[in-house]
Amino acid sequence: MKPYPENKIKVLRFEDKNGFYATESSSKLMSKIRGENTQSEIQLRKVLWGLGIRYRKNDPRLPGRPDIVLPKYRLVIFVDGEFWHGHNWENKKVAIKSNPSFWIPKIERNMQRDQSNNDLLKTQGWTVLRFWDQEIKKEFGTCLKKILDFIDYSQHYN
């Protein structure tokens, strides 16, 4: 299986020569966005560690560099940001007013890559759980229960 689909979405680089621009204030805002170690990831990792569940962070050997990897249970967990990974995308993409010709393909490519990584991980025998950042913040107990239920199931049936 190829790592990415044949019909991979092409995303131009965010450069002036391609017609994209960023104001100084938006550039400053964007520079503060974290790709790893978000508050939600840290919160989830602390609780898992406190429960004695050991994991790896952002394992580069796995497709998509999952945020949390539990090798013992063949479980990978992603904590996805709503904007970057296209939460409620059909409604949200019409609201993009600044540089939509860059952002819409960019987010759609991220979504396509997420699906491809999910498929690759599953073919390698991993179970994939994906949570939205806000889901962790607002429904932490529900998210944790999904993880613990999977671990409990794995311990009894594997």
Stockholm file with secondary structure:
# STOCKHOLM 1.0

chainA/1-158         MKPYPENKIKVLRFEDKNGFYATESSSKLMSKIRGENTQSEIQLRKVLWGLGIRYRKNDPRLPGRPDIVLPKYRLVIFVDGEFWHGHNWENKKVAIKSNPSFWIPKIERNMQRDQSNNDLLKTQGWTVLRFWDQEIKKEFGTCLKKILDFIDYSQHYN
#=GR chainA/1-158 SS CCSSCTTCCCCCCSCGGGTCCCCHHHHHHHHTCCSSSCHHHHHHHHHHHHTTCCCEESCTTSTTCCSEEEGGGTEEEEEECHHHHTTTHHHHGGGCCSSHHHHHHHHHHHHHHHHHHHHHHHHTTCEEEEEEHHHHHHSHHHHHHHHHHHHHHHHHHC
#=GC SS_cons         CCSSCTTCCCCCCSCGGGTCCCCHHHHHHHHTCCSSSCHHHHHHHHHHHHTTCCCEESCTTSTTCCSEEEGGGTEEEEEECHHHHTTTHHHHGGGCCSSHHHHHHHHHHHHHHHHHHHHHHHHTTCEEEEEEHHHHHHSHHHHHHHHHHHHHHHHHHC
//
